[in-house]
């Protein structure tokens, strides 16, 4: 079923567009201008009838045709700039939740769900589902990484292992002796070293077969490489690695709970903040200065879970709703 979007009133400042997605009884979608809250442009927001569970967006990507894909709750939606297609309804799929996604060079999107891994080819719409029966250590997938050798890594919730898939063989990487905790985010640096942000137990590094465990000030939710440094988002604030220890970084956001980080085409580092009560959902850092950005007021885009930049340099922000920012 396709759900069309009709604008009721033209916005004079369309630079920042905010979409609130929820189920409603009205056939028409409303749009209204809102005051400036830090981006020097008016907000525009509207509602789209999708499904009640599609309220918290945790993953965003773009296919080779420029369609933007959103995943949240148990729903996947494809947006072509005019229409929202409910992909889970089209394919008659049923998932308990969707947490992450990765788009590969074959125009195939891999989704981490609460029921295994879903793989959809964006051209043919052929899809496959992988579960513990195929070789996953757990069906509850929280992050997906494709390494430089073309292997796919899957991080699972409340398990003692990672799963690696080379396209044919599944390998469970057991790290119980390292007491790593469950991995929420993964990153591979230019030295072919893997970094893992683990909830409740810090940051962990894997080089060749050697594991090293580092303590951050609390369990890490996100990790990324920026300007030859490793940056982690623990439960409060941001820390960076000095090759021996993790030290506090960017004290301006030391109370933030950083759920996600993203580097844009200008080499700005973006942060998504879960603690909406602080007055800002986003922050971006250019290597020298930090800017806080509020997107919560009147549009209910709080608890930012994911940030993505598309091929048109538009920043998409997923949380309780979706925001798009022309970068």
C-alpha positions in Angstrom: 0.0 0.0 0.0 1.3 3.4 -0.9 0.7 6.4 1.3 0.8 9.8 -0.5 1.9 13.0 1.0 0.1 16.3 0.1 1.4 19.6 1.3 -1.4 21.9 2.5 0.6 25.1 2.7 3.9 26.1 1.1 6.7 26.7 3.5 8.8 29.8 3.0 11.9 28.2 4.5 12.1 24.6 3.4 15.8 24.1 4.4 14.9 22.1 7.5 12.0 19.6 7.0 10.6 17.6 9.8 8.4 14.6 9.3 6.4 13.2 12.2 5.2 9.7 11.3 2.2 8.2 13.1 -1.2 6.6 12.5 -4.1 9.0 12.3 -7.7 9.0 11.0 -7.4 12.0 8.7 -6.7 11.5 5.0 -4.9 14.9 4.6 -1.6 15.7 6.1 -1.1 19.1 7.7 1.9 21.4 7.5 2.8 24.5 9.4 5.7 26.9 9.8 7.3 26.9 13.2 9.7 29.4 14.9 13.4 29.2 14.4 15.1 27.1 17.1 18.8 27.3 16.2 19.1 26.5 12.5 18.2 30.0 11.2 15.3 28.5 9.2 11.7 27.8 10.0 10.6 24.2 10.7 8.1 22.5 8.5 6.4 19.4 9.7 3.5 17.1 8.6 2.0 13.8 9.5 1.9 10.7 7.4 -0.4 7.7 8.0 1.8 4.7 8.2 1.4 2.5 11.3 1.2 3.2 15.0 4.5 1.3 15.6 6.4 3.5 13.2 7.2 6.3 15.7 10.9 5.8 16.6 13.3 5.8 13.7 16.5 3.9 14.4 18.0 3.4 10.9 18.2 5.5 7.7 19.9 4.8 4.4 19.7 5.6 0.6 19.5 3.3 -2.3 21.2 3.8 -5.7 18.1 5.4 -7.1 18.0 8.1 -4.4 15.2 6.6 -2.4 15.5 7.1 1.4 14.8 4.1 3.5 13.6 4.4 7.2 13.4 1.6 9.7 11.8 1.8 13.1 9.5 -0.3 15.3 8.7 -3.3 13.1 8.3 -1.2 10.0 10.5 -0.4 6.9 9.4 2.6 4.7 10.9 3.7 1.4 10.5 7.4 0.5 10.9 8.5 -3.1 10.5 12.2 -2.4 6.8 12.1 -3.0 5.4 8.9 -1.6 6.0 6.6 1.4 5.9 2.9 0.6 5.4 0.5 3.6 7.9 -2.2 2.5 7.1 -4.5 5.4 3.4 -4.4 4.4 4.2 -4.9 0.7 6.3 -8.0 1.4 4.1 -9.2 4.2 7.0 -9.2 6.7 6.7 -9.3 10.4 9.5 -8.1 12.7 9.4 -7.4 16.4 11.8 -4.4 15.9 14.3 -2.9 13.5 17.6 -1.4 14.9 20.2 -0.8 12.2 20.9 -1.1 8.4 23.8 -1.2 5.9 23.5 -0.6 2.1 26.2 -2.5 0.1 27.6 -1.9 -3.4 25.1 -4.3 -4.9 22.2 -1.9 -4.0 21.2 -4.4 -1.3 20.2 -3.2 2.2 20.9 -5.4 5.2 18.6 -4.7 8.2 19.3 -5.8 11.8 16.0 -6.8 13.4 14.8 -8.4 16.6 14.1 -11.5 14.5 17.3 -11.9 12.6 18.9 -10.2 9.5 16.8 -9.1 6.6 18.5 -8.5 3.2 16.5 -6.7 0.5 17.7 -6.0 -3.1 16.5 -2.5 -3.9 16.2 -3.3 -7.6 14.6 -6.7 -7.7 12.9 -6.5 -4.3 14.2 -10.1 -3.7 14.8 -10.6 0.0 16.3 -13.2 2.4 16.1 -13.6 6.1 18.9 -15.1 8.2 18.4 -16.4 11.7 20.2 -18.5 14.4 19.3 -21.5 12.2 21.6 -20.2 9.5 24.5 -19.3 11.8 23.7 -16.1 13.7 24.8 -16.2 17.4 21.5 -14.4 18.2 18.5 -13.2 16.2 18.5 -9.8 18.0 20.8 -7.7 15.8 21.9 -4.2 17.0 24.6 -3.3 14.5 26.0 -4.3 11.1 29.5 -3.7 9.8 31.1 -4.6 6.5 34.9 -4.9 6.8 37.6 -4.1 4.2 37.7 -7.8 3.2 33.9 -7.8 2.4 32.9 -9.8 5.5 29.7 -8.8 7.3 29.8 -8.5 11.1 26.6 -8.7 13.2 26.4 -7.5 16.8 23.7 -9.0 19.0 21.9 -8.0 22.1 22.8 -9.7 25.4 25.1 -12.3 23.8 28.7 -13.3 24.3 29.7 -13.4 20.7 29.7 -11.6 17.3 28.8 -13.3 14.0 30.9 -12.9 10.9 29.5 -13.8 7.4 31.7 -14.0 4.3 28.8 -14.6 2.0 28.9 -18.4 2.4 30.2 -19.3 5.8 29.1 -18.1 9.2 31.6 -17.7 12.0 30.8 -17.0 15.7 33.5 -15.0 17.4 33.3 -15.9 21.0 34.7 -13.3 23.4 33.3 -14.6 26.7 36.8 -14.6 28.3 37.1 -10.9 27.6 33.8 -10.0 29.5 33.0 -7.6 26.7 29.3 -7.2 27.3 26.9 -6.7 24.4 28.1 -4.6 21.5 25.9 -1.7 20.3 28.2 -0.2 17.7 31.3 -1.3 15.6 34.0 0.5 13.6 37.1 -0.6 11.6 40.0 1.8 11.4 42.6 2.2 8.7 45.0 -0.2 10.5 42.5 -3.0 10.1 41.7 -2.8 13.8 38.1 -3.3 15.0 36.6 -1.2 17.7 33.5 -2.2 19.7 31.3 0.1 21.8 29.9 -2.2 24.5 27.0 -1.3 26.8 28.0 -1.6 30.4 31.6 -2.5 29.8 33.5 0.2 27.9 35.4 0.0 24.5 37.1 -3.1 23.1 39.7 -3.5 20.4 40.4 -6.5 18.2 43.6 -6.5 16.1 44.4 -9.8 14.4 43.3 -12.2 17.2 44.3 -10.0 20.2 41.5 -8.4 22.3 42.2 -5.3 24.4 39.6 -3.9 26.8 39.5 -0.2 27.8 37.4 1.4 30.4 35.5 4.5 29.5 33.6 6.5 32.2 30.5 4.4 31.5 29.2 1.9 29.0 29.8 3.0 25.4 26.8 3.4 23.0 28.7 4.6 19.9 32.2 4.7 18.4 33.7 6.3 15.2 37.1 7.4 13.7 37.5 11.1 13.2 40.7 13.0 12.0 42.9 9.9 12.9 41.4 9.7 16.4 38.9 7.2 17.9 35.9 8.9 19.4 33.4 7.2 21.8 30.0 8.1 23.1 29.7 6.7 26.6 26.5 7.1 28.6 27.4 10.7 29.4 29.5 13.0 27.2 32.2 12.2 24.6 35.7 10.7 25.1 38.6 10.2 22.7 41.5 7.7 22.8 45.1 9.0 23.3 46.6 5.6 22.4 46.7 4.7 26.1 43.6 6.0 27.8 40.2 7.5 27.1 40.0 11.2 28.0 37.1 13.6 28.2 36.5 15.4 24.9 34.1 18.4 24.1 33.0 19.4 27.6 30.2 21.5 26.1 28.2 18.2 25.7 29.5 16.3 28.8 25.9 15.7 30.0 24.7 14.4 26.6 23.9 10.7 26.0 25.4 10.2 22.5 23.5 7.5 20.7 25.0 8.0 17.3 27.8 9.9 15.4 28.2 10.6 11.7 30.8 12.4 9.6 29.5 14.5 6.7 31.1 15.5 3.4 32.5 18.7 5.0 34.3 16.6 7.6 32.0 17.8 10.3 31.3 15.3 13.1 27.6 15.1 14.1 26.3 13.8 17.4 22.8 12.6 18.2 21.7 13.2 21.8 19.2 11.0 23.7 18.9 13.4 26.5 16.3 15.8 25.0 15.7 17.7 28.2 19.1 19.4 27.7 17.5 21.5 25.0 19.3 20.1 21.9 19.0 16.9 20.0 22.0 17.5 17.7 25.5 18.9 17.9 28.1 19.2 15.1 31.9 19.7 15.4 34.2 21.1 12.7 37.4 20.1 14.4 37.6 23.4 16.3 34.2 24.6 17.4 31.0 22.9 18.5 27.4 24.0 17.6 24.4 22.7 19.4 21.2 22.4 17.4 17.7 22.1 18.9 15.1 20.2 16.9 12.7 19.2 19.7 10.6 22.3 20.3 7.1 21.9 18.9 8.0 19.1 16.5 8.8 16.3 19.0 12.0 15.2 17.4 13.8 14.1 20.5 16.0 11.2 21.5 18.0 11.1 18.3 18.9 7.5 17.3 20.5 7.9 13.9 22.0 10.5 11.6 22.6 9.9 7.8 23.8 12.2 4.9 22.4 11.4 1.5 23.9 11.9 -2.0 22.3 15.4 -2.2 24.1 16.5 1.1 20.8 16.3 3.0 21.2 15.3 6.6 18.5 13.0 7.8 17.9 12.6 11.6 15.9 9.8 13.0 14.3 9.7 16.5 10.7 10.2 17.5 10.0 11.4 13.9 12.3 12.3 11.1 14.1 15.6 10.3 15.9 16.5 7.1 18.4 19.3 6.9 20.0 20.7 3.8 23.7 20.6 4.7 
